[in-house]
């Protein structure tokens, strides 16, 4: 099969917009959403169906050719020789076009379905990048992974079944019924009796299959999420000898999933068995009926073969139609599942907002209050603070005091519910946050690394970084000794999440990633928490050099790391209760003094 041409690939953004358009228009009708999603692609499916008909023509017309030969032989004479030669020649002629027709059929079918499958996954990935941080905090990553992999695969299968197999079934039915109608309308009436039986079978099982499919899909998402949690918890589980507890917990979940899958399998099996028995009974009756007509001389003897095969074709098409129901139900449920993500409005809207081309790093909190969606209690309460460009401000306080929330507001992950956060005198809600974040570097408490080289992890997202610039960042982050000891230096591959590195090494890489961006604003969230005392001192010196003429926010629990901050803001219950330099706060002997004294005594 030929590869997909770039000119024929639609951007995932266009597909996403089309999908969302029809999902919002028909929120309760997944079939209409799917049909609208493929709008403009129908002609390719029709072309594929045309070549499918040609490729299957030897099997489709074989019963008629066989019947013609039998009838010719029974007639005898010159008619027999002509019937044999003509019908065998036609059969061989149909076989010669099977291979090219099969190639063209697969070419058009695979091009549309695979192209759309990739684009739909791309649309989901793009949407996940746009959804808000609170959305990702609440959504389990395993569920999102299931939507990208399992649900998109189910939609691709649905598309093939709906646009290809459904059309093929229709064409086979039309051709076989058309030939039967031309030869004998009495037998046609017998064929037509199958339709209401099939319809009743479909109606009887449709709702139950749909309900079981939905329940199984939700259960699979739960299992996917819990499996990811289990994998991430392996070090904790092993450290506390809780392997058996974890096995029992997962065994219970897997049993529930298996039970839900078993119920779905049984419904589908009963559905298929009932349909098969009903159609086989009619097939036996067809044999008896056509045999009786031949005995009475109303049809030719050879036609028994054609009608029996024809009825088998009709039965198989109805059976295929019924067997499509579970696939269609599963696929339509997946359309709804994917639509939940693509149509979600919990996104960061930057369109039409002011784009920043520079940043001095002046900030002002004006009576800022913030609460999370699942609670009415304010995490920040009328908080006010002004930060001058180039100033280093440390934010300290106990757990739940609002430090992380304040940091997330500064990054723009969340916006104030009340009050204003001004950046260079501009309300952050009116700024294009993508352009704003280009001037930021964030070092999180838990460094996030991906599978790739050490070099790739440091220069992540940056192009044309010179080796000199990279080496300066490595040195500043106290990584030089570590890099020199690695087998391939900066080109050493890191394992998943940097599992082959220590916590301190991972933190240094995160710091190097921040340094190399040469930011205007630096946000450090416990950036030295994973370092030993010696490394911490060296990193602090590197960060002080980096912080020169740059606005810096430091969230810290280890109060010794904030001694050199220009200002320290002490948070308690969402409010700034103390503010000043390290020396001023220690002389004041207030909350900060007692926090520092407690840490010193416990050190």
C-alpha positions in Angstrom: 0.0 0.0 0.0 1.3 3.4 -0.8 2.1 5.9 1.9 -0.2 8.8 2.8 0.6 11.9 0.8 0.9 15.1 2.9 -1.3 17.0 0.6 -4.1 14.4 1.3 -3.8 14.6 5.1 -6.2 16.9 6.9 -4.8 18.7 9.9 -6.0 17.3 13.2 -7.2 20.7 14.2 -9.7 20.7 11.2 -10.9 17.2 12.2 -11.2 18.3 15.8 -13.4 21.3 14.9 -15.6 19.2 12.7 -16.0 16.5 15.3 -16.8 19.0 18.0 -19.3 20.8 15.7 -21.4 17.7 15.1 -20.9 16.5 18.7 -22.4 19.7 20.0 -25.1 19.6 17.4 -26.1 16.0 18.0 -25.0 15.3 21.6 -27.2 12.3 21.9 -26.7 10.8 18.4 -23.2 9.4 18.0 -24.1 8.1 14.5 -24.8 11.5 13.2 -21.6 12.8 14.8 -19.6 10.1 13.0 -21.3 10.7 9.6 -20.7 14.4 9.9 -17.1 13.7 11.0 -16.4 11.9 7.7 -18.1 14.5 5.6 -16.1 15.1 2.4 -14.7 11.5 2.5 -17.7 9.6 1.4 -16.6 9.4 -2.3 -13.5 7.5 -1.2 -15.6 4.9 0.7 -17.8 4.6 -2.4 -14.8 4.0 -4.6 -13.5 1.4 -2.2 -16.9 -0.4 -2.2 -17.0 -0.4 -6.0 -13.6 -2.2 -6.1 -14.8 -4.5 -3.3 -17.8 -5.5 -5.5 -15.5 -6.2 -8.4 -13.0 -8.3 -6.3 -15.9 -10.4 -4.9 -17.7 -10.8 -8.2 -16.3 -14.3 -8.8 -17.9 -15.5 -5.5 -21.0 -13.4 -6.0 -21.8 -14.7 -9.4 -20.4 -18.3 -9.1 -23.7 -19.8 -8.1 -25.4 -18.3 -11.1 -22.6 -19.6 -13.4 -22.8 -23.1 -11.9 -26.6 -23.1 -12.3 -26.2 -22.1 -15.9 -23.7 -25.0 -16.6 -26.0 -27.5 -14.8 -29.0 -26.4 -16.8 -27.0 -26.4 -20.0 -25.8 -30.0 -19.4 -29.3 -31.1 -18.6 -30.5 -29.5 -21.8 -27.8 -31.4 -23.7 -26.6 -30.9 -27.3 -24.8 -27.8 -28.5 -26.4 -25.7 -25.7 -24.4 -27.8 -23.2 -21.0 -27.1 -24.8 -21.8 -23.4 -25.2 -23.0 -23.1 -21.5 -19.8 -24.8 -20.2 -17.4 -22.7 -22.3 -19.2 -19.4 -21.8 -19.7 -19.7 -18.1 -16.3 -21.1 -17.3 -14.8 -18.3 -19.4 -16.7 -15.6 -17.6 -15.6 -17.1 -14.2 -12.0 -17.1 -15.2 -12.3 -13.6 -16.5 -13.7 -12.4 -13.2 -10.9 -14.1 -11.3 -8.2 -12.2 -13.4 -9.5 -8.8 -12.1 -9.6 -9.9 -8.5 -6.0 -9.0 -7.6 -5.9 -5.4 -9.0 -9.4 -4.8 -7.6 -8.3 -6.0 -4.2 -5.3 -3.7 -4.2 -7.5 -0.7 -5.1 -10.1 -1.6 -2.6 -7.5 -1.8 0.3 -5.8 1.4 -1.0 -8.9 3.6 -0.7 -10.2 1.9 2.5 -6.9 2.0 4.4 -6.1 5.5 3.3 -9.2 7.0 4.7 -9.5 5.0 7.9 -5.8 5.1 8.9 -5.5 8.8 8.0 -8.5 9.7 10.0 -7.4 7.4 12.9 -4.1 9.2 13.2 -5.7 12.6 12.8 -8.2 11.8 15.5 -5.5 10.8 17.9 -3.6 13.9 16.9 -6.8 16.0 17.7 -7.0 14.3 21.1 -3.4 15.0 21.9 -3.8 18.6 20.8 -6.9 19.0 22.9 -5.1 17.5 26.0 -2.4 20.2 25.5 -5.1 22.9 25.6 -7.2 21.6 28.5 -6.6 23.4 31.8 -4.3 22.2 34.5 -7.3 21.6 36.9 -8.8 19.3 34.3 -5.7 17.2 34.1 -5.5 17.2 37.9 -9.0 15.8 38.2 -8.8 13.4 35.2 -6.9 10.1 35.6 -4.2 9.7 33.1 -5.2 6.0 32.5 -8.6 7.1 31.4 -7.2 9.6 29.0 -4.8 7.0 27.6 -7.7 4.6 27.1 -9.6 7.3 25.1 -6.6 7.9 22.8 -5.8 4.2 22.2 -8.8 2.1 22.8 -11.6 4.4 21.9 -10.0 5.7 18.7 -9.3 2.2 17.6 -13.0 1.3 18.2 -14.0 4.3 16.1 -11.7 3.2 13.3 -13.2 -0.2 13.4 -16.7 1.3 13.4 -15.8 3.5 10.4 -14.6 0.4 8.4 -17.7 -1.6 9.4 -20.1 1.3 8.7 -18.8 2.8 5.6 -17.3 -0.3 4.0 -19.0 -3.5 5.2 -22.4 -1.9 5.5 -22.2 -0.7 1.9 -20.8 -4.1 0.8 -23.7 -5.8 2.5 -26.1 -3.5 0.8 -24.6 -4.1 -2.6 -24.5 -7.8 -2.2 -28.2 -7.8 -1.1 -29.2 -5.6 -4.0 -27.4 -7.7 -6.6 -28.6 -11.1 -5.3 -32.2 -9.9 -4.7 -32.2 -8.2 -8.2 -31.2 -11.4 -10.0 -33.7 -13.4 -7.9 -36.4 -10.9 -8.8 -35.6 -11.2 -12.5 -35.7 -15.0 -12.4 -38.6 -15.8 -10.0 -40.6 -13.4 -7.9 -42.2 -16.2 -5.9 -38.8 -17.1 -4.4 -38.1 -13.4 -4.0 -41.1 -13.2 -1.6 -39.6 -16.1 0.4 -36.3 -14.2 0.7 -38.1 -11.1 1.9 -39.5 -12.9 4.9 -36.0 -12.9 6.4 -36.1 -9.1 6.9 -38.7 -8.8 9.6 -37.2 -11.6 11.6 -33.8 -9.9 11.5 -35.3 -6.6 12.5 -37.0 -8.2 15.5 -33.8 -9.9 16.6 -31.9 -6.6 16.4 -34.5 -4.6 18.3 -34.6 -7.3 21.0 -30.9 -7.1 21.8 -29.9 -3.5 20.8 -30.6 -1.8 24.1 -29.0 -4.5 26.3 -25.9 -4.7 24.1 -25.6 -0.9 24.2 -25.9 -0.8 28.0 -23.4 -3.6 28.6 -20.9 -2.0 26.1 -21.1 1.3 28.0 -20.6 -0.4 31.3 -17.6 -2.4 30.0 -16.0 0.7 28.5 -16.2 2.5 31.9 -14.8 -0.5 33.7 -11.9 -0.8 31.2 -11.1 2.9 31.8 -11.1 2.3 35.6 -8.8 -0.7 35.1 -6.4 1.3 32.9 -6.2 4.1 35.5 -5.6 1.7 38.3 -2.9 -0.2 36.4 -1.0 3.1 35.9 -1.3 3.9 39.6 0.0 0.4 40.5 3.0 0.8 38.2 3.8 4.2 39.7 3.4 2.9 43.2 5.7 -0.1 42.8 8.6 1.5 44.7 6.3 2.4 47.6 4.6 -1.0 47.6 7.9 -2.9 47.6 9.4 -0.6 50.3 6.6 -1.4 52.7 6.2 -5.1 51.7 2.7 -4.5 50.4 3.0 -6.6 47.3 0.2 -9.0 48.4 -2.1 -6.1 49.3 -1.6 -4.6 45.9 -2.1 -7.9 44.2 -5.4 -8.4 46.0 -6.5 -4.9 45.2 -5.7 -5.3 41.5 -7.1 -8.9 41.4 -10.5 -7.5 42.6 -10.5 -4.8 39.9 -9.5 -7.3 37.2 -12.2 -9.7 38.4 -14.8 -7.0 38.2 -13.6 -6.1 34.7 -13.7 -9.8 33.7 -17.2 -10.2 35.0 -18.4 -7.1 33.1 -16.7 -8.4 30.0 -18.2 -11.9 30.5 -21.7 -10.3 30.7 -21.1 -8.5 27.5 -19.7 -11.6 25.8 -22.7 -13.6 26.9 -25.2 -11.0 25.6 -23.3 -10.9 22.2 -23.0 -14.7 22.1 -26.7 -15.2 22.7 -27.5 -12.5 20.2 -25.4 -14.2 17.5 -26.7 -17.7 18.3 -30.3 -16.7 18.1 -29.8 -15.0 14.8 -27.8 -17.9 13.4 -30.5 -20.6 14.4 -33.3 -18.5 13.0 -31.5 -18.0 9.6 -30.5 -21.7 9.4 -34.1 -22.7 9.8 -35.1 -20.5 6.9 -32.2 -21.8 4.9 -33.4 -25.4 5.3 -36.9 -24.3 4.4 -35.5 -22.6 1.3 -34.0 -25.9 0.2 -37.2 -27.7 0.6 -39.2 -24.9 -1.1 -36.9 -24.7 -4.2 -36.7 -28.5 -4.4 -40.6 -28.6 -4.5 -40.7 -25.9 -7.2 -38.2 -27.9 -9.3 -40.2 -31.1 -8.8 -43.3 -29.3 -10.1 -41.3 -28.0 -13.1 -41.7 -24.3 -12.1 -37.9 -23.8 -12.0 -35.0 -25.6 -13.6 -33.1 -28.2 -11.6 -29.9 -26.2 -11.8 -31.6 -23.2 -10.3 -31.9 -25.0 -7.0 -28.1 -24.5 -6.6 -28.4 -20.8 -7.5 -31.4 -20.1 -5.1 -29.8 -22.0 -2.3 -26.6 -20.2 -2.7 -28.4 -16.9 -3.2 -30.5 -17.5 0.0 -27.2 -18.3 1.8 -25.8 -15.0 0.6 -28.9 -13.1 1.8 -28.8 -14.9 5.1 -25.0 -14.2 5.5 -25.6 -10.5 4.7 -28.3 -10.3 7.4 -26.1 -12.3 9.7 -23.2 -9.9 9.0 -25.6 -7.0 9.6 -26.6 -8.4 13.0 -23.1 -9.2 13.9 -22.2 -5.6 13.2 -24.5 -4.4 16.0 -22.0 -5.1 18.8 -19.2 -3.4 16.9 -21.4 -0.4 16.0 -22.6 -0.1 19.6 -19.0 -0.2 20.9 -17.9 2.2 18.3 -20.7 4.7 18.9 -20.0 4.6 22.6 -16.4 5.4 21.8 -17.5 8.3 19.7 -19.3 9.6 22.8 -16.2 9.0 24.9 -13.9 10.9 22.6 -16.5 13.6 22.2 -16.4 14.2 26.0 -12.8 15.3 25.7 -12.8 17.1 22.3 -15.9 19.2 23.3 -14.7 20.0 26.8 -14.7 23.8 27.2 -12.3 23.7 30.2 -9.5 25.1 28.1 -7.1 28.1 28.2 -8.5 30.7 25.8 -5.7 32.9 24.4 -7.3 34.0 21.1 -7.6 37.8 20.8 -5.6 38.5 23.9 -2.5 40.7 24.0 0.7 38.9 22.9 3.8 39.8 24.9 7.1 40.5 23.1 9.0 41.3 26.3 8.6 41.0 30.1 10.3 43.1 32.8 8.9 40.9 35.6 6.8 43.3 37.7 3.9 41.6 39.5 1.1 42.8 41.7 -1.5 40.8 43.6 -4.6 43.0 44.2 -7.0 41.5 46.7 -6.7 38.1 45.0 -9.0 35.3 46.2 -9.1 31.8 44.8 -11.0 28.7 45.5 -11.1 25.3 43.7 -14.2 24.1 41.9 -14.9 21.3 44.3 -15.0 23.5 47.4 -16.4 26.9 48.5 -13.5 27.6 50.9 -11.0 30.1 49.6 -7.4 28.9 49.3 -6.2 32.5 48.9 -8.1 35.3 50.7 -7.8 38.9 49.5 -4.1 38.5 49.0 -2.1 41.6 48.1 1.6 41.9 47.3 3.8 43.8 44.9 7.0 42.5 43.4 9.5 44.7 41.6 11.4 43.6 38.5 14.5 41.6 39.4 13.4 41.0 42.9 13.7 37.6 44.6 10.7 36.7 46.7 10.4 33.5 48.8 7.0 32.1 49.6 6.9 30.0 52.8 4.2 28.6 55.0 2.7 25.4 56.3 1.0 22.8 54.2 -2.3 24.1 52.8 -1.3 27.7 53.3 -1.7 28.5 49.6 1.9 28.4 48.4 1.4 26.1 45.4 -1.8 27.9 44.4 0.0 31.2 44.4 2.7 29.7 42.2 0.1 28.3 39.8 -1.5 31.7 39.5 1.9 33.2 38.7 2.4 30.6 35.9 -1.1 31.2 34.7 -2.3 27.6 35.2 -5.3 29.2 37.1 -6.8 32.7 37.2 -8.0 34.6 40.3 -11.7 34.1 41.1 -11.7 37.6 42.6 -9.2 40.5 42.5 -6.4 41.0 39.9 -3.0 39.6 39.2 -1.1 42.2 37.2 2.0 41.3 35.1 3.9 44.4 34.0 0.8 46.4 34.9 -1.5 44.1 32.7 -4.2 41.9 34.0 -3.0 38.3 33.5 -6.5 37.3 32.3 -6.1 39.6 29.3 -2.7 38.3 28.3 -1.9 35.6 25.8 -0.5 33.1 28.3 1.5 31.2 25.6 3.5 34.3 24.8 3.8 35.1 28.5 5.3 31.7 29.4 8.1 32.0 26.9 9.8 34.3 29.4 9.4 31.9 32.3 11.4 29.0 33.6 9.8 26.6 36.1 11.7 24.1 38.3 9.1 21.8 39.9 9.5 20.0 43.2 9.2 16.6 41.3 11.4 16.9 38.2 9.7 15.5 35.1 12.0 13.7 32.6 11.1 11.8 29.5 12.7 8.8 27.8 15.5 10.2 25.6 19.0 11.5 25.9 20.2 13.7 28.7 20.8 16.4 26.0 17.2 16.2 24.8 15.9 16.6 28.3 17.9 19.7 28.9 17.2 21.5 25.6 13.6 20.3 25.5 11.5 22.4 23.1 14.5 24.6 22.1 16.2 24.6 18.7 19.6 25.7 17.6 21.1 25.6 21.1 24.9 26.0 20.8 27.2 23.5 22.5 28.8 26.4 24.4 25.4 27.5 25.7 24.5 23.9 26.7 27.8 23.4 28.5 27.3 26.6 30.5 23.9 25.4 31.6 25.4 22.0 32.6 28.1 23.7 34.6 25.8 26.1 36.3 23.4 23.3 37.4 26.4 21.3 38.9 25.9 18.6 36.3 29.4 18.6 34.8 30.9 15.8 37.1 27.9 13.6 36.6 28.0 14.0 32.8 31.7 13.2 32.6 31.0 9.9 34.4 28.1 8.8 32.1 29.1 6.3 29.3 28.0 8.6 26.5 28.0 11.9 28.2 25.1 14.2 27.3 24.0 11.6 24.7 23.3 8.9 27.4 19.8 7.6 27.2 17.6 8.1 30.3 15.2 5.5 31.4 11.5 6.3 31.9 11.1 9.2 34.3 14.9 9.2 34.7 14.7 6.0 36.8 18.5 5.4 36.3 19.3 8.6 38.1 19.2 9.8 41.7 16.7 12.3 42.9 19.4 15.0 43.1 20.6 14.3 39.6 17.1 14.5 38.2 16.7 17.9 40.0 19.9 19.2 38.5 18.7 18.3 35.0 15.5 20.2 35.7 17.5 23.2 36.9 19.7 23.0 33.8 16.5 23.0 31.6 15.5 26.2 33.3 18.9 27.9 33.1 19.3 27.2 29.4 16.2 29.1 28.6 17.7 32.4 29.9 14.3 33.4 31.3 13.1 36.8 32.7 11.1 35.2 35.5 12.1 32.1 37.5 9.8 30.0 39.6 11.4 27.5 41.9 9.1 25.0 43.7 11.3 23.3 46.3 14.0 23.2 43.6 16.8 22.0 45.9 14.7 19.7 48.1 16.3 16.5 46.6 19.9 17.7 46.9 22.5 17.0 49.6 23.9 19.8 51.6 27.0 20.3 49.5 25.2 20.1 46.2 22.5 22.5 47.6 25.1 25.1 48.3 26.6 24.8 44.8 23.2 25.0 43.2 22.3 28.0 45.4 25.3 29.8 44.1 24.4 29.0 40.5 20.8 30.1 41.1 22.0 33.4 42.6 24.0 34.1 39.5 21.0 33.1 37.4 18.6 35.3 39.4 20.6 38.5 38.9 18.3 41.0 37.2 15.5 38.5 37.0 12.3 38.3 39.0 12.4 35.1 41.0 9.8 33.3 43.1 10.9 30.6 45.5 8.5 28.2 47.2 10.3 26.6 50.0 9.8 24.4 53.1 13.5 24.3 53.9 13.9 27.8 55.2 17.7 27.9 55.1 17.4 28.0 51.3 15.7 31.4 51.3 18.2 33.4 53.4 19.4 35.4 50.4 15.9 36.3 49.1 15.2 40.0 48.9 11.9 39.4 50.6 10.1 36.5 52.3 6.3 36.3 52.4 4.9 34.0 55.1 1.5 32.5 54.1 -1.1 31.2 56.6 -4.6 30.2 55.6 -4.3 32.0 52.3 -3.1 35.3 53.6 0.3 36.9 54.0 0.8 37.2 57.7 4.5 38.3 57.7 6.7 39.9 55.2 10.3 41.1 55.1 13.9 40.0 54.7 15.4 36.9 56.5 17.1 39.2 59.0 14.0 41.3 59.6 11.8 38.3 60.2 14.2 36.6 62.5 14.6 39.8 64.5 10.8 40.1 64.7 10.6 36.7 66.3 7.2 36.0 64.8 5.8 33.0 62.9 8.8 32.7 60.6 11.2 32.8 63.5 9.5 29.9 65.2 9.3 27.9 61.9 13.1 28.4 61.4 13.9 27.7 65.0 11.9 24.4 64.8 13.7 23.3 61.7 17.1 24.1 63.1 16.4 22.1 66.3 15.2 19.1 64.2 18.3 19.3 61.8 
